[in-house]
Amino acid sequence: MPVAAPPLLGQHLLIDGRVGIMPTVEGTRSLLASIARLLDMRVLGQPQAYRQTGGALVGFAVIAESHISVHLYPAPAMSYIDLFSCQPFDRIGAVDFVIHRLKMTEVTSQQIDRGVG
């Protein structure tokens, strides 16, 4: 008897790349809210963002579906974005959006289907 594959529990999207625009703390909060809005996800509370010693920015949004986080480093100007959702979302749309918003180059993205074996 064949064994049924476990159900897909969510999508985990990682987007890394060099940024042409380094947002402010408020710009980082806006970026997080815009990603959620684009993907029709509901932010619980307000997106948070903080500038660390050395100028790095870290931002996080808790969404009803899971979370979105962003790490931005000024030297070299790099961005690492992590989006996990238990609901399907438009991966290509998310990648295109952040590429244009942050003027990213040298971009890599990876989608991991969670809950699959």
SULURMO-V866580 format. One record per pair of residues at least 12 apart in sequence whose ideal C-beta (glycine too) atoms are under 7 Angstrom apart, sorted by the first residue. I is the first residue (numbers start at 1). J is the second residue. D is the distance in whole Angstrom. If there is no record, write none. Layout:
i: [I,I]
j: [J,J]
d: [D,D]
This chain:
i: [5,5,6,6,6,7,8,8,8,9,9,9,10,10,10,10,10,10,11,11,11,11,11,11,12,12,12,12,13,13,13,13,13,14,14,14,15,15,15,15,15,16,16,17,17,17,17,17,17,18,18,18,18,18,18,19,19,19,19,19,19,19,20,20,20,20,21,21,22,22,22,23,25,25,25,25,28,28,28,28,28,29,29,29,31,31,32,32,32,32,32,33,33,35,35,35,35,35,36,36,36,38,38,38,39,39,39,41,41,41,41,42,42,43,43,44,44,44,45,47,47,48,55,56,56,56,56,57,58,65,65,65,66,66,66,67,68,69,79,79,81,91,95]
j: [116,117,115,116,117,115,113,115,116,86,114,115,66,84,85,86,114,115,85,88,89,91,111,113,84,111,112,114,83,91,94,109,111,82,109,110,81,95,98,107,109,80,108,79,104,105,106,107,108,76,77,78,104,105,106,72,77,78,79,102,103,104,102,103,104,105,102,103,72,74,77,72,49,50,51,57,49,57,59,70,72,47,49,59,70,101,47,59,61,68,70,47,61,68,83,94,97,98,61,63,68,93,94,97,89,90,94,63,64,65,85,63,64,61,63,62,63,64,62,59,61,60,74,71,72,73,74,72,71,85,86,87,84,85,86,84,83,82,102,104,98,111,109]
d: [7,7,6,6,6,6,6,6,6,6,5,3,7,6,6,4,4,6,6,7,6,7,6,6,5,7,4,5,4,6,6,7,5,6,7,5,4,6,6,7,5,5,5,6,4,6,5,4,7,7,6,6,6,5,5,7,5,7,5,4,7,6,7,3,7,7,5,5,6,6,6,7,5,7,6,7,4,5,4,6,7,4,5,6,7,6,4,5,4,5,7,5,7,6,7,6,7,7,6,6,6,6,7,5,4,6,6,4,7,5,6,6,4,5,6,5,7,6,6,6,4,5,4,7,6,5,7,4,6,4,5,5,4,5,6,6,5,5,6,7,6,5,5]
